[in-house]
Structures are given as C-alpha cells and as structure tokens.
Amino acid sequence: MAEPPLLFSPIDLRGLRLRNRVVISPMCQHAAEDGCATDWHLVHLGKFALGGAGLILTESTAVSPEGRIGVADLGLWNGAQVAPLRRVVDFVHGQGAAIGVQLAHAGRKAGSQALWHGGRAFTADELAARGWARLGPSALAAGPEWSVPEAMDETAIARVTEDFATAARRAEAAGFDVIELHFGHGYLVASFLSPLSNRRTDAYGGDLGGRMRLALEIAARVRTSWPADKPVFCRISAVDGAEGGWGIGDSIQLARALKERGVDVVDVSSGGLTEETRRITVPRGLGFQTGFAESIRHGAGVITQAVGMILDGPQAEAILRAGQADLVAIAREALRDPYWARRAAEQLGLEEDYADWPERHGVWLARREQQMGEVLRARRDAVARGALSEKEETA
C-alpha cells in the first residue's frame, strides 16, 4: 500500500491537532469597520474552511489603531472587536478547520491605501488628521513615499509590547486556536531587527542581540498571555533583500531564540523592509522561499512553514518530503480556488468518494460522479494529456 501523502497527515502543535498541513496564509482584505470583522471576512475565511484547509490565518490584525496598515484593517485593540471575530471563528470550527489570528503593528509602514485604491502611503498631514503617528526604531523613513517615523522611546516600546499581550488575550476570548506574530515585511518588529532601519545605541539597537530584543520581549510576553496548550507562530522575513541588511544567518539565530521563548512555528517569508527592497531581485520561481524555510528548520531545530509560489498538491508534497518545511501556506492560489486543499488531495490520490467534503456539497458531487463518472474521468485524462482543444475545454 502506498504511503499516504504527508500534506494530508495530521500534525500536533501543543494541544492543537491540524487535520492536514495546508495553511491559508494571511491576505490583507481592508474590509473591516472600525477594526471589526464584517460579512466579507466570514465569507472570505469561511470558504477556505469549506475548501479543506487545516489552518486558516486572518489578515494582519492590528494591536493598536496606529498600528494598522490601512484604515480598514482588522483589529484587536478593543473589546468590541472580539464578537465579530468570534462569529468567523465559530463557523470555521464548524467545518473542522482551525483558525489563527495574525497580530501585527505596521510601525513605520502604517497608514496607506488598499492596493486596489492605488496603495499610496498617507502623508504626514493625512496621518495627523486621523490622529495617527508612524513609529519606528529610528527616525528613518521606509522609502521616499513615506514620512519619517517617530523614534520610539522605552515607554512607547513597553506600551506596544503590552498591546500585543492584550490583543492575545482578546484573541483567546474570540476562540482562536493560533496566534501568529508578524515580525516580517518591514513592519514594526522587522524594522527593529534590521541594521538598515535600526540605528539605535540603547538596549534595543546596536548588535544582533539588541536589535532582536523587542521581538523576543513581545514573543515572551504573548506566550505568557496565551494559553499554554495553544501554539504561537511567528512570521519573519528570512532576508531583507538589501545589501548589508538582515540575512539568513540572523534569521536562524532569531528562530532559535524565539523557540526558547515558546514560539512553536516559524513562518518563513522574505523582503519588504523598504519600498526599495520590493524591487531588489530575489528570483521568484516556484517555491522561491522554501530554501529559507529549510535553512531555518535545520539550523534552528524549529518547525517551519513554507510560503510563496506553491501552486499545487504535488509541489507542496515534495516540499514536505524533502524536509524543507513542516507546513505549507497558500495564499493567492487559494483565491483562485478556495477548494485548493481538496484539489490537492485529488492530485495526490485522495478524496475519490467526496466523503470528507462538507455534506451539503459532497453528496451532490458524489451523485454526479456516480452518474457521469466515466465521462468525467475521460475528460480529466484528456485535459491532463493536453488532448482537448481550448474550445472543448471550456465547453
């Protein structure tokens, strides 16, 4: 008997068992109202639970109003934001999936338009009119389009650390299974990590230990504020993508230290420190970040999650089989097909009888397969061989 796919084997993380290794990565939706989840979030996140993913992560969820990427981001800075998220959590749980919340502070990259509105950074005057202030380790802008942030003093640093802990307690009240700390993509904590953005000379700057201090303090504080039987993930940018910046060796040391403070999974992305690093060439082939995940997994002895240009089940399975990561995160491919996990199962030889599908879907699909099985199988085989014309494929 063939060995079952790793992608569809369960994994235990503290007291949480995920039904498979497919994770839906955070994707900014900019659809919240005063930080509260709306019907959009219920449908957006709920469809991935119907689609068979093991774990679904919310978009970046701000720990304070001024920590938002944009004005319509989700938040957990007040109690009114708990119940709308609980509604989403309860639906996802009802479909057999787990759900996590990504907690974040955008720092010097706070305050911008949604991508579909142009993605422009708000000016300093626009921020002031909203009562916001960009914050960072040093008075260095994230790029030409961004205003110079306020360099945080130790009081501000302590306040942000407590904001993360308070948001974690609200996440528990909302019923989330996982917290992911967003320490990547040039947001607040990432800007403390990199020597290109952190020019401090106090305990939160200087050498690697000083630059990692905020990340480790937040991780430790959240771990004590979050139930011991629930896992904590942490997203990092494995490399800045800029010469002289944060590198993979730094990430391995950070991952070791995060593990010591109770972080269970390192979610490995890259880049994003400044607007310029978005344009620096990191070859973006299939699975272009999996090598980073592999280096951190083996170098730090920590569970890792791979993300970036992972397109189908066989590719995801190969990543796991090669020992590059323990979990595989899907984002835009899941937007193309919310049933990505179930398609991947089919590609890997599972899900033939639709028994694991939501019953309101599976029973109809099983009947269709019974009635038209030979026709459907012949057509799929022909498509796989490239034997159908474009007109026939879309008929």
C-alpha distance (Angstrom), angle and dihedral (degrees) to the residues before:
residue distance angle dihedral
M1 . . .
A2 3.81 . .
E3 3.79 117.5 .
P4 3.82 110.2 -102.7
P5 3.81 116.7 -109.3
L6 3.80 114.9 -87.9
L7 3.80 88.5 -140.3
F8 3.80 89.2 67.1
S9 3.77 98.8 40.5
P10 3.82 116.2 104.3
I11 3.78 121.9 -110.1
D12 3.80 127.1 -154.8
L13 3.81 118.5 -140.4
R14 3.80 108.8 -179.2
G15 3.81 103.9 -57.0
L16 3.80 94.8 -18.0
R17 3.80 122.3 94.6
L18 3.80 115.3 -163.0
R19 3.79 114.2 -152.9
N20 3.81 90.7 -137.6
R21 3.81 142.1 -6.8
V22 3.82 96.5 -101.1
V23 3.82 112.4 114.8
I24 3.80 125.9 -176.2
S25 3.78 106.4 -135.7
P26 3.83 122.1 -134.6
M27 3.80 113.0 -87.5
C28 3.79 121.5 -174.8
Q29 3.81 110.9 -120.8
H30 3.82 101.7 172.0
A31 3.79 89.6 -151.5
A32 3.81 102.6 120.4
E33 3.80 125.9 115.3
D34 3.81 112.9 -138.5
G35 3.80 86.7 -21.0
C36 3.81 93.0 -53.8
A37 3.80 123.3 128.7
T38 3.79 115.7 -112.6
D39 3.80 136.6 -162.9
W40 3.79 86.6 -81.7
H41 3.81 90.4 65.7
L42 3.79 92.3 46.5
V43 3.79 91.1 55.5
H44 3.82 96.8 35.2
L45 3.81 94.8 52.1
G46 3.79 96.8 29.0
K47 3.79 93.8 59.3
F48 3.80 90.9 60.6
A49 3.80 89.6 55.1
L50 3.81 89.1 52.7
G51 3.80 86.3 47.1
G52 3.80 92.9 62.5
A53 3.82 105.2 -107.3
G54 3.78 116.4 155.4
L55 3.81 96.4 -141.9
I56 3.80 130.8 16.6
L57 3.80 121.2 -162.2
T58 3.79 122.9 -157.4
E59 3.75 123.0 -129.0
S60 3.80 119.7 -89.5
T61 3.82 104.1 -55.6
A62 3.78 114.6 -158.2
V63 3.79 121.7 -127.7
S64 3.82 90.8 -156.4
P65 3.82 134.9 18.7
E66 3.81 93.0 -110.0
G67 3.80 89.4 49.4
R68 3.81 93.8 69.8
I69 3.79 122.0 115.9
G70 3.81 87.6 -147.1
V71 3.78 137.4 1.6
A72 3.82 94.2 -100.5
D73 3.81 97.9 51.8
L74 3.77 122.2 126.8
G75 3.79 115.5 -101.1
L76 3.78 142.9 -168.2
W77 3.78 98.5 -168.6
N78 3.81 94.6 112.4
G79 3.78 139.4 32.6
A80 3.81 95.0 -112.6
Q81 3.81 88.8 69.9
V82 3.82 94.0 61.1
A83 3.82 101.8 73.5
P84 3.83 97.2 50.9
L85 3.80 89.4 52.1
R86 3.80 90.9 45.9
R87 3.80 88.2 59.9
V88 3.83 89.8 57.3
V89 3.80 92.7 43.9
D90 3.80 92.7 51.7
F91 3.80 92.3 51.6
V92 3.81 93.0 49.2
H93 3.81 91.2 48.7
G94 3.78 89.5 50.4
Q95 3.82 88.8 61.1
G96 3.81 93.5 52.2
A97 3.80 97.7 -105.1
A98 3.79 131.0 119.9
I99 3.79 122.8 -127.1
G100 3.79 133.8 -154.4
V101 3.77 135.6 -171.9
Q102 3.78 123.0 -133.9
L103 3.81 108.7 -139.6
A104 3.78 116.0 -156.1
H105 3.76 149.3 161.2
A106 3.80 113.9 -154.6
G107 3.82 94.1 -152.8
R108 3.77 113.4 -178.8
K109 3.84 89.8 1.5
A110 3.81 93.8 58.2
G111 3.77 119.7 123.5
S112 3.80 117.7 39.9
Q113 3.77 141.2 134.6
A114 3.78 122.0 -95.5
L115 3.80 112.4 -93.3
W116 3.83 91.2 -111.2
H117 3.81 88.8 56.3
G118 3.79 92.5 51.9
G119 3.82 101.7 -82.2
R120 3.82 93.0 -114.8
A121 3.79 119.1 165.1
F122 3.80 113.3 -118.0
T123 3.78 115.1 -111.0
A124 3.79 121.1 -116.0
D125 3.82 89.1 -103.9
E126 3.81 91.9 51.2
L127 3.80 90.2 50.4
A128 3.79 92.0 48.3
A129 3.81 90.5 51.4
R130 3.81 88.1 56.9
G131 3.80 92.9 45.5
W132 3.80 92.5 -113.3
A133 3.78 130.4 135.7
R134 3.78 126.3 -167.0
L135 3.79 112.2 -126.5
G136 3.78 131.9 -160.4
P137 3.77 143.8 151.3
S138 3.81 91.8 -97.3
A139 3.78 138.1 11.3
L140 3.81 93.1 -92.7
A141 3.81 121.8 123.5
A142 3.80 122.1 -128.5
G143 3.81 89.6 -124.9
P144 3.80 143.5 -37.1
E145 3.80 92.7 -66.8
W146 3.80 94.5 52.1
S147 3.79 128.0 81.0
V148 3.79 119.5 -123.2
P149 3.81 110.9 -89.5
E150 3.76 126.7 -131.7
A151 3.80 111.1 -99.4
M152 3.80 104.5 -121.0
D153 3.77 120.4 -122.2
E154 3.81 121.3 -148.9
T155 3.80 91.8 -93.1
A156 3.80 90.9 57.0
I157 3.81 90.5 45.9
A158 3.80 91.4 52.3
R159 3.80 90.5 48.4
V160 3.82 93.1 52.8
T161 3.81 91.3 47.6
E162 3.79 89.6 53.4
D163 3.81 90.4 46.1
F164 3.82 88.9 60.0
A165 3.81 91.2 49.3
T166 3.80 93.0 48.3
A167 3.80 91.3 48.1
A168 3.82 88.7 51.6
R169 3.79 90.4 56.1
R170 3.80 89.9 50.4
A171 3.81 89.2 49.2
E172 3.80 88.5 56.4
A173 3.81 90.0 50.5
A174 3.81 88.3 52.7
G175 3.81 89.9 54.3
F176 3.81 99.9 -114.7
D177 3.82 117.5 165.3
V178 3.81 97.6 -153.4
I179 3.78 139.2 28.5
E180 3.78 119.0 -152.3
L181 3.79 117.1 -164.5
H182 3.79 112.6 -147.7
F183 3.80 106.2 -138.0
G184 3.81 96.7 152.2
H185 3.81 145.1 73.0
G186 3.80 96.9 53.8
Y187 3.79 96.3 -65.7
L188 3.79 122.2 138.1
V189 3.79 102.3 -66.5
A190 3.81 93.3 38.0
S191 3.80 89.0 54.5
F192 3.81 89.3 55.6
L193 3.81 91.1 50.2
S194 3.80 98.5 53.8
P195 3.81 122.0 77.8
L196 3.80 87.6 -146.7
S197 3.80 93.3 65.6
N198 3.81 101.6 24.5
R199 3.81 112.5 70.3
R200 3.78 95.7 156.7
T201 3.79 122.0 138.2
D202 3.81 97.5 -161.9
A203 3.82 129.9 83.6
Y204 3.84 91.2 -68.6
G205 3.80 95.7 56.6
G206 3.75 143.5 35.5
D207 3.79 114.5 61.0
L208 3.79 126.8 28.2
G209 3.80 92.7 -90.1
G210 3.78 91.9 54.5
R211 3.80 93.7 46.3
M212 3.82 91.0 49.4
R213 3.80 93.4 49.1
L214 3.82 97.5 92.2
A215 3.81 92.5 47.6
L216 3.78 92.1 50.4
E217 3.79 94.4 44.7
I218 3.80 91.8 51.3
A219 3.81 91.7 46.4
A220 3.80 92.4 49.9
R221 3.80 93.0 45.1
V222 3.80 92.9 49.4
R223 3.79 91.8 46.4
T224 3.82 90.6 57.8
S225 3.83 91.0 45.9
W226 3.81 94.5 49.4
P227 3.82 125.1 70.3
A228 3.80 113.2 -87.5
D229 3.81 92.2 -129.1
K230 3.82 94.1 56.0
P231 3.82 122.3 80.8
V232 3.79 128.7 -120.4
F233 3.81 119.6 -146.1
C234 3.80 124.8 -165.8
R235 3.79 125.8 -157.2
I236 3.79 115.0 -150.8
S237 3.77 136.8 173.1
A238 3.79 102.2 -120.0
V239 3.80 90.0 -154.8
D240 3.80 132.7 13.2
G241 3.76 93.2 -136.9
A242 3.81 89.6 -130.4
E243 3.80 129.1 104.6
G244 3.79 112.3 -101.6
G245 3.78 92.9 13.6
W246 3.78 135.8 108.3
G247 3.81 113.3 -35.5
I248 3.78 141.1 -169.3
G249 3.81 92.5 -95.8
D250 3.80 89.2 56.5
S251 3.80 89.9 49.6
I252 3.79 91.9 53.1
Q253 3.80 90.6 53.1
L254 3.81 91.1 46.3
A255 3.80 91.5 49.1
R256 3.81 91.3 52.2
A257 3.79 90.8 50.9
L258 3.81 92.8 45.9
K259 3.79 90.0 51.6
E260 3.80 89.8 52.8
R261 3.81 88.4 55.0
G262 3.77 94.0 52.4
V263 3.80 104.7 -89.9
D264 3.79 108.3 147.0
V265 3.81 104.8 -170.1
V266 3.81 132.4 27.8
D267 3.82 112.0 -150.2
V268 3.80 104.1 -152.4
S269 3.81 119.7 -146.3
S270 3.82 129.4 141.7
G271 3.79 146.1 -141.0
G272 3.79 130.6 12.9
L273 3.81 101.7 116.6
T274 3.80 92.3 128.7
E275 3.77 137.7 -2.8
E276 3.81 87.3 -98.5
T277 3.81 93.8 58.3
R278 3.79 89.5 58.8
R279 3.78 87.1 67.6
I280 3.80 98.9 42.9
T281 3.77 108.8 106.7
V282 3.77 115.8 -105.4
P283 3.82 104.0 164.7
R284 3.81 104.4 -107.0
G285 3.75 102.7 -156.2
L286 3.78 125.2 138.4
G287 3.80 110.9 -48.2
F288 3.80 90.9 -2.1
Q289 3.82 93.7 168.7
T290 3.80 98.5 45.2
G291 3.81 91.8 93.5
F292 3.79 89.0 60.5
A293 3.81 90.7 50.4
E294 3.80 89.8 49.8
S295 3.82 93.5 50.0
I296 3.80 91.9 50.2
R297 3.80 93.4 43.5
H298 3.79 92.8 55.4
G299 3.80 98.8 29.7
A300 3.80 95.9 50.7
G301 3.81 100.4 26.1
V302 3.78 91.4 -126.6
I303 3.80 134.9 132.6
T304 3.79 109.9 -100.5
Q305 3.78 137.1 -161.8
A306 3.81 119.2 -147.3
V307 3.80 121.5 -147.6
G308 3.79 137.6 171.3
M309 3.82 132.7 75.1
I310 3.80 95.3 0.2
L311 3.77 103.5 150.7
D312 3.79 112.4 172.7
G313 3.78 148.1 8.2
P314 3.81 99.1 -91.4
Q315 3.82 91.5 51.2
A316 3.81 91.6 48.5
E317 3.80 91.3 47.3
A318 3.81 91.0 50.5
I319 3.82 90.8 53.3
L320 3.79 90.8 54.2
R321 3.81 94.2 42.6
A322 3.81 90.9 51.7
G323 3.80 90.9 54.5
Q324 3.79 93.5 -118.2
A325 3.80 93.9 128.7
D326 3.80 143.6 -10.1
L327 3.81 97.8 -136.5
V328 3.79 131.9 33.2
A329 3.80 121.0 -145.8
I330 3.80 122.4 -153.6
A331 3.79 125.3 -166.7
R332 3.80 123.5 154.1
E333 3.79 93.3 21.4
A334 3.81 86.5 59.4
L335 3.80 89.5 52.3
R336 3.80 87.6 55.6
D337 3.79 90.4 48.0
P338 3.82 119.6 11.1
Y339 3.81 86.6 -168.6
W340 3.81 90.5 62.1
A341 3.81 92.8 126.3
R342 3.80 92.8 52.6
R343 3.81 91.6 46.1
A344 3.81 88.8 50.8
A345 3.79 90.0 51.6
E346 3.79 89.6 53.9
Q347 3.80 90.6 48.6
L348 3.81 89.4 53.1
G349 3.78 94.2 49.3
L350 3.81 101.0 -95.7
E351 3.82 135.8 106.2
E352 3.82 95.7 50.3
D353 3.81 96.7 143.5
Y354 3.85 99.9 37.3
A355 3.81 90.1 -126.1
D356 3.80 92.3 135.5
W357 3.80 94.9 48.9
P358 3.80 120.6 99.1
E359 3.80 103.1 -78.7
R360 3.82 93.2 -123.3
H361 3.80 88.1 60.0
G362 3.77 103.7 27.9
V363 3.78 97.6 57.0
W364 3.81 92.2 55.9
L365 3.79 93.6 45.1
A366 3.80 91.6 48.1
R367 3.79 90.3 51.7
R368 3.80 90.5 48.7
E369 3.79 90.1 50.4
Q370 3.79 90.6 49.9
Q371 3.78 92.8 49.8
M372 3.80 98.2 40.7
G373 3.80 103.8 18.1
E374 3.79 98.9 127.1
V375 3.79 93.1 44.9
L376 3.81 92.6 48.0
R377 3.79 94.0 46.2
A378 3.79 92.5 48.8
R379 3.79 90.8 50.4
R380 3.82 93.1 48.5
D381 3.80 90.5 49.4
A382 3.80 90.8 50.0
V383 3.80 91.7 49.8
A384 3.80 90.0 49.3
R385 3.81 90.1 52.5
G386 3.81 91.7 46.6
A387 3.77 88.8 -120.5
L388 3.82 97.2 133.8
S389 3.75 124.0 82.2
E390 3.80 119.0 -124.4
K391 3.80 89.4 -106.0
E392 3.82 91.9 52.6
E393 3.81 93.2 46.8
T394 3.81 92.1 55.7
A395 3.78 96.5 39.7
